Amino acid sequence: MKPANLDDIEKDIACASRTHAPVLIVCRDREERRRIAHAIHVRSSRAQGPFVSVTCAGPRAALLEADLFGTGSNHSAGHDESGAIARADGGIVFLDDVGELSPSIQALLSQFLARGDIRGSRAVNVRVITASSRSLFERVLTHEFREDLFYRLNCIHIHDSR
């Protein structure tokens, strides 16, 4: 694969902005991944909706299921503890370091992408943009990442190898 240049990345962003398909960004630089995802958001038909960003690696990884999918209704407190996906309804949820998701959260995310609802109940209209610093395809080959999830996320692929 040839190294990406700025013109190629800008063309990829423009193309991705015109669709509602999931996007997978592969780039070493965390800030550049976020910049690309945000550029797609502001140029898309979802620009007026929320842009919710979640990092899938690091110290909060143990709490990630609740961060993404929420904890459900909390009747005693009188409110709903919505996760990032529900908060992004009408907009975009950006999942950085998606390759670091645990197998159980990969399964939940794959189910969400297949059905469009959270845990079989709440329908959500959200576009998913994901990013990784390394090839998810290689992780599929080593059985570290679900193949079905990879293909659901990799509808539009943006690779920045600068």
N, C-alpha and C positions, 0 to 999 in steps of 0.2 A: 504494500500500500504506500503510495507516495505521501510525503508530508503535506499536511494541509497548510494553505496560506490564508491570509485574512480575507481575500476575495472569495475563496471557496467556502469559508465558514459563513460569511455574510450571505452568500447564495443559499447555503443550507438553512440558515435562519429564516430567510425570506420564504423559502419553500415550505418549511415546517410551520410557519405562521399562518399559512393559507389553509391548513387542514385541522382536523380534530383528532388525528391519530396520535397514539403514544409515541414519544421520542426517547431514544437512548443516546446520551452524550458520553463519549469516552474521551477523557482528557486528564492529564496528570495534575493540572493546576486546579485546586478547589475553587478559587475565586473566578477563574475563567469558566468553569462549568456552570457556576451560578449566574455569571453574566450572560452566557448563551441562553440558559433557561429563561431568565428574566426578559431578554430581548425578544424571544419567541412570544412570551406572554404579552408584552406591550404592543406588539405588532399584530396580535391575533384578534379574532372576534370576541375573545374572552377578556380583553384588556380591562373592561369595566368591572370584572369579577375579581375575587381575591386571588392572590398569589401566596400560597402557603408552602413554606420550605421546611423540610425535615431532614436532618442528618441521621442516617441509618447505622452509623458506627460510633464508637466511643462509649463514654461512661453511661449514657442513657439507654444503651441498647437493651438492657433488661426491661425497661419500661416502654419499649417501642410499640408493642401491640396496643397498649392503651393510648399512646401518643398518636398512632395512625387511625385506629378504629374506634377509639373512645371506650368508655367504661359502661355505657348504657345509661338508662334513667337512674337517677338518684332521687327517689321519691321523698325520702326523709328530708333532704335539703331543698326539694322543690325545683330542681333544675336537671338538665341533661348534660352529662359530661361528654361532649362531642370530641371526636378525634380530628386530626388534621384533614383527613379525607372529607369528612362532613363539613368542616369549616371552609373548605375550598369549593363547596357546591356553587356551580355557575362560573367557576374559574379554573385555576390550575393548581395541582399539588406537585411540588418538586421534591423528589426523593433522591438525595445525594448519597453516595456510597451504597447504592442498592445491592451491590454484590455481597455486602456484609450481613444481609438479613438472615436470620435463623431459618431452618427448614420449615418450622411451623408458621412463621410470618410470611415466608414465600408462598406457602399454600393458601393462606388467607388472602394475600394480594392477588394471586392468580384467580381465586374464586371471585373476588371483587371485580376484576377486569372482565371475567367471563360473563358475569351476571349484571353488573352495574349496581349492586346493592351491598350494604354492609351487613354481614352475618345473616343474610336472607330476609332482612326486614326493611331497612331504610334505603330507598333508591336515591342515588346521588348522581348528579350531572357534573362530572369533573373530568378534566383532561389530565393525564398523568405524563409527567416528564421525569425521566430518571437519569442518573449519571453515575459513572464509575471511573476510577483511575486506571482500571485494568480490564482486559477483555473478559466479558461475561461468557462469550462462546467457549473460551478455554476452560472456564469454571464449569460449564455444562459438560464438557468432555471428561472432566475429572469428577463428575457427579457432586460438585459443591454447590451447584445452582440448578434449579428446576428448568428442564428444557421447555415445558409448556409456558412458564413465566417468561423465559427469555424471548420466545417468539411473540408473546403478547406485548412485551415492552419494546421490542426492536422493530417496530413498524417503520419508523424513520430513524436512521442511524447518522449521527454526526460524530466524526472522529477528528479530534484536534491533536496531532502528534508533535506540535511545536515544542 
